[in-house]
Amino acid sequence: MYGPTETTIWSSTERLTSADQISLAADCDTQFHVLDESRKPVSEGKPGELWIGGTGLARGYLDRPS
């Protein structure tokens, strides 16, 4: 199960069968994007940063308008 605080409780659930390759399947109205440092999508299998979007994503933090 994976999900940062900003996406409420969890964003993905998947049974792992190997530590060599992890596959994340998005739950509900969630999208996963693996992006490079310029925020451009990376090719499959390439390293990058995981970005999550969708209806469960918070729009900000309480009492922090920025």
N, C-alpha and C positions, 0 to 999 in steps of 0.2 A: 504494500500500500504506500502510495506517495502523495504528498500534498503539502505545499508550504502554507503558512498562516494566511497569506493573501488570497488563497482560493478556498476559504472556509475550512472544511475538514480534510477532504482528500480529492485528488484529481484523477487518480489512476489506481486500479487494482489489477494485479496479474500474478499468477503463480510462476515463480522462478524455478527453472529446471537446471540452469547452468549459471555460474558466475562469470563466464566468458562473454556472454552476450545478453544484454537486458533489453527487453521489448516493453515499451510503455503503451498501453491501450487507454486512450482518453475515455473518461466517463461522461455521460450525459452531453451537455452542450459545451464541452471543453475541447480546445485545440492545443496541440503541442507543436512547437516550432524549434528547430535547432539552428541557431544563427551564429555567424562569425562576429568578430569585433566591430564590423561595420553594419551590423544588424541585417545582413544578407543571409539567405538560407544556404546551408552547407550541403554538399553531396551526401548521399546515404553512406554511412560507415565512417564519415569524417568527424573529427571532434568539433565541438562547438558549445555554446551556452544554451540551456533549455529555457525557452520562453513559453509561458502558458497564457492562453486567452480563453474567453468564454463568459457565460452568464454568471458563473460563480466567483469571478474575479472581483476583488474589492476595488473600489474607485479611489481609495486613499486610506489614510489612517485617522482615527478619531482625534479631533482637535488639532490636526496637522493639515491645513488646507493646501500646502505645497505638495 
